[in-house]
Amino acid sequence: MSWNMIILPVVASAFLAVGGYSAVSSLKKQNLIKELAKNNKLIFKNKETKILEKKLNKKLAIEGKGKMRSFIKVRDLIKDDEVSVFRYIELLDLGKEDPDEKPQQARVGASFEVPLDVDLFFTTDEEKEFFSLYPAGKLLSKDGYFQKIKPILEENPHENPVTVSFRRGRALLYVNTNTKSKENIKDLQYLVDISRKIKEAV
């Protein structure tokens, strides 16, 4: 028996296993969003996913040599008059030479409209400290909008880091889960609740 005859079935099985895992993971996220919709009386608006995808790419793009941010595969969109929650894939490269940084991430995020002059892109860390992702080194303490948002995040902390971005009239928030702790219904409910509080504050 040749090596090809041995290896090919092994490779094929591995591809099937990966595909099966992705399908199960995708279905779990979809069911979470359905549960969130039911709990919050949010309505599925999947016909609007392409519209939202274009908005995210237009509003939240970043500029700079070696930097990029884009959004693809927006789906399972639920919304009310204030907040949208949906699945998507984010392609993010901030030009850092970080071996742990993954440029492509599947996420569940919340988005809503904000004033046009808000321009922030920051995250919290494990110690609940804040730091600017773009532009790197921005003094958040000097930003008036950040001073409105900071107390809300401090009074409503999440166990995982949270990333917040505001640009050109559009906001996007997501919880930074890791490989061991995928999104759960509490994470999604947090996104809805914190988004409404921030929207009211700004």
C-alpha positions, 0 to 999 in steps of 0.5 A: 500500500502506497503512502498516498493511499494511507495519507489521503484518507487521514487528510480528508478526515481532518478536513471533515472534522474541521468543517464539522466543528465550524458548522457546529460553532456557527449554529451555536452562535446563531442560536445564541442570537435567536435567544437574545432576540427573544429575550429583548424583543429584537427583530431579525433583519437579515435583508439588511446585512449587506447594508450594514456591512457596507456601513461598517467598512465605510465608517470604521475604516482606518488609515495608515501605512501597513494598517487596515480594517474591514468586515465581511460575512455580516449575518444573523442581524437582529435590531431595534431602533437603537442597537444592532447585534450580529455575527461577522468576520473582522480583518484587522491589522494595526501594523504590529509585529505581534505573533499572537495577533490574529488578523482575522477573527469571527466575532459577535458585535453590537453597533449603533449610531453616534455623533459624527465627531466621536473618533475612538478605538480602544480596548480594556485589558485584564486589569480593566485599564484602557488603552488606545488601539488606533491611533496607538498612544492616543491620550484617551484622558484628553478626549471628552467623549471618552470621559463620558464613556469611561465611567459606564464601562467602569461601573459595568465591567465585563470579566473579559476585555471589551473593545470599543470603536467609534468613527464617522457616526458609527459605533462597534463593540465586542467582547474579546473572548478567547479560544477557551471561552466562546461567546455566551448569552451573558456576553451578548446581553452585556453588549446590548445593555452597555451599548444602550447606556453608551448611546444614551451618554454620547 
